[in-house]
Amino acid sequence: TPFTVLKESIALVEDGTLGSLSGKQKDCLNIGIVNLVRLEKMLQDLLDFSKLEGKKMKFNMVQVDINELISHMGDTYKAPMHKKGLSLNVQLDPSLSLVNFDYDRIVQVLHNLMNNAMKFTEKGSITIGTEKNRESVKIFVTDTGCGIAAENVNRIFERFEQICTKSPITKHGTGLGLAICKEIVEQHGGTINVKSEFGRDSTFYFTLPMKKGK
């Protein structure tokens, strides 16, 4: 409720309903909007992690064409990646079809992995794809970014961890993004991991069990 009130109040000022704005006022207002969005995301991360850690989050399990979902994710990121000068590759295993999972939560995991890949990749490419792995499906996101030092790999999925990299990017947030991904995947009966070479590349990947007979 407080965020709704804040957003509505800012919108009234931003659209000129309460009077015209000067250039400096618009700049200050934009700073407020950006940080309000950041604060809302931090709070949502904390709420999500609290529910997941307490096993209170309910999953709406449905049958989804995993390749169709991954293809759609690729389409979603084409424009922002092109704007940053990165190329996108989508690699789909044609033997895969339906997988049982909570659509919204797995999309949340994918967005987190793709956003991180874009954030820490200044040049080169990002690849998202699927691969059949015995009784499970493997979904991976590979980037040609700054990589993760070997001593930090085991910490990357821990809560409130923000690993220093060679990237000049100043990191913001709660350090819960990957911890949330880990909880979501593991509560689906899967696993999540990363392979990385510091200064060169990273591959984040997770598995989801395939429904018997699929």
C-alpha positions in Angstrom: 0.0 0.0 0.0 2.7 2.6 0.8 4.3 1.9 -2.6 1.0 2.4 -4.4 0.4 5.7 -2.7 3.9 6.9 -3.5 3.6 5.8 -7.2 0.3 7.6 -7.6 1.5 10.7 -5.9 4.6 10.8 -8.1 2.5 10.2 -11.2 0.3 13.2 -10.4 3.4 15.4 -10.3 5.1 13.8 -13.3 2.2 14.3 -15.7 1.8 17.9 -14.8 -1.5 17.6 -13.0 -0.2 19.5 -10.0 1.5 22.1 -12.1 4.4 22.4 -14.6 7.9 21.3 -13.7 11.3 22.9 -14.3 14.1 20.9 -15.7 15.8 20.5 -12.3 12.5 19.4 -10.8 12.1 16.7 -13.5 15.6 15.5 -12.9 15.0 15.2 -9.1 11.7 13.5 -9.8 13.3 10.9 -12.1 15.9 10.1 -9.4 13.1 9.5 -7.0 11.2 7.2 -9.4 14.3 5.2 -10.2 15.1 4.6 -6.5 11.4 3.9 -5.7 11.5 1.1 -8.3 14.8 -0.2 -6.7 13.3 -0.1 -3.2 10.2 -2.0 -4.3 12.4 -4.7 -6.0 14.4 -5.0 -2.8 11.3 -5.4 -0.7 9.8 -8.0 -3.1 13.1 -10.0 -3.0 13.0 -10.0 0.8 9.3 -11.1 0.8 9.9 -13.8 -1.8 12.9 -15.2 0.1 11.1 -15.2 3.4 8.2 -17.2 1.9 10.6 -19.6 0.1 12.8 -20.1 3.2 9.8 -20.9 5.3 8.4 -23.2 2.6 5.3 -20.9 2.5 5.3 -20.2 -1.2 2.7 -22.1 -3.2 3.6 -23.3 -6.7 1.1 -23.5 -9.5 2.4 -26.5 -11.4 1.5 -26.6 -15.1 2.7 -28.4 -18.2 4.8 -26.0 -20.3 6.6 -26.4 -23.7 10.1 -25.5 -22.4 11.6 -24.7 -25.8 8.7 -22.3 -26.5 9.4 -20.6 -23.2 13.1 -20.3 -23.8 12.5 -19.0 -27.4 10.2 -16.4 -26.0 12.8 -15.3 -23.4 15.3 -14.9 -26.2 12.8 -12.6 -28.1 12.3 -10.6 -24.9 16.0 -9.8 -24.6 16.8 -9.2 -28.3 16.3 -5.4 -28.2 18.1 -4.6 -25.0 21.0 -6.8 -26.0 21.3 -5.2 -29.4 21.3 -1.8 -27.8 24.2 -2.9 -25.6 26.1 -4.3 -28.6 25.7 -8.0 -27.6 24.7 -10.9 -29.8 22.1 -13.4 -28.6 22.2 -17.2 -29.3 19.3 -19.6 -28.6 20.1 -23.3 -28.6 17.1 -25.6 -28.2 17.2 -29.4 -27.8 14.5 -30.6 -30.2 13.8 -33.8 -28.2 12.3 -31.7 -25.4 8.7 -30.8 -25.1 6.5 -30.5 -22.0 7.9 -30.0 -18.5 6.0 -29.6 -15.3 6.7 -26.4 -13.3 5.4 -23.1 -12.0 5.5 -20.9 -15.0 5.8 -17.5 -13.3 8.5 -18.6 -10.9 10.7 -20.2 -13.5 10.3 -17.1 -15.6 11.5 -15.2 -12.6 14.6 -17.4 -12.4 15.3 -16.9 -16.1 14.9 -13.1 -15.9 17.4 -13.1 -13.0 20.0 -15.1 -14.9 19.6 -13.1 -18.1 19.7 -9.8 -16.4 22.9 -10.8 -14.5 24.5 -12.0 -17.7 23.7 -8.7 -19.4 24.9 -6.6 -16.5 28.3 -8.3 -16.3 28.9 -8.7 -20.1 30.4 -5.7 -21.8 31.1 -7.3 -25.2 30.5 -10.6 -27.0 27.4 -12.8 -26.6 24.9 -14.4 -24.4 23.5 -17.9 -25.1 20.3 -19.3 -23.6 19.3 -22.9 -24.3 17.9 -26.2 -23.2 19.4 -29.7 -23.1 17.9 -33.1 -22.2 19.8 -34.6 -19.2 18.5 -38.1 -18.4 15.4 -37.7 -16.4 15.6 -33.9 -16.3 15.8 -30.8 -18.5 18.8 -28.5 -18.2 18.4 -24.8 -18.9 21.5 -22.7 -19.3 22.6 -19.1 -19.7 26.2 -18.6 -20.9 27.9 -15.2 -21.2 31.3 -13.8 -22.3 31.4 -11.5 -19.3 33.9 -10.9 -16.5 33.5 -14.3 -14.9 33.7 -15.3 -11.2 36.9 -16.2 -9.2 37.1 -19.8 -8.2 37.1 -18.9 -4.5 33.7 -17.2 -4.9 31.9 -19.8 -6.9 30.6 -21.7 -3.8 29.3 -18.5 -2.3 27.4 -17.1 -5.3 24.0 -18.7 -4.3 24.2 -17.7 -0.6 21.8 -15.1 0.7 23.0 -11.5 0.9 26.2 -12.3 -1.0 27.4 -9.8 -3.7 30.5 -11.1 -5.2 33.2 -8.6 -6.4 34.1 -9.1 -10.1 36.4 -7.4 -12.6 33.4 -5.4 -13.8 33.4 -1.7 -13.1 29.7 -1.8 -12.4 28.5 -0.7 -9.0 26.3 -3.4 -7.7 22.9 -2.6 -6.0 20.3 -4.8 -4.4 19.9 -7.2 -1.6 22.2 -9.9 -2.8 19.2 -12.3 -2.8 18.5 -12.7 -6.5 20.5 -16.0 -6.9 19.5 -17.2 -3.5 15.9 -16.9 -4.5 16.6 -18.7 -7.8 18.2 -21.5 -5.8 15.2 -21.9 -3.5 12.7 -21.9 -6.4 14.7 -24.5 -8.4 15.3 -26.8 -5.4 11.7 -26.6 -4.3 10.8 -27.8 -7.8 13.1 -30.8 -7.2 15.9 -29.5 -9.4 19.5 -28.1 -8.9 21.2 -24.9 -9.9 25.0 -24.3 -10.4 27.6 -22.2 -12.2 30.8 -22.9 -14.2 33.0 -19.8 -14.6 36.4 -18.7 -15.6 37.5 -15.5 -14.0 37.9 -12.7 -16.6 36.4 -14.8 -19.4 32.9 -16.3 -19.1 30.2 -17.9 -17.0 27.5 -20.5 -17.5 24.6 -20.6 -15.0 22.5 -23.7 -15.4 19.6 -25.4 -13.6 17.7 -28.6 -14.0 14.0 -29.4 -13.6 12.7 -32.9 -13.4 10.7 -34.1 -16.4 7.3 -35.5 -15.9 7.3 -39.3 -16.2 6.6 -40.4 -19.7 7.6 -37.1 -21.2 
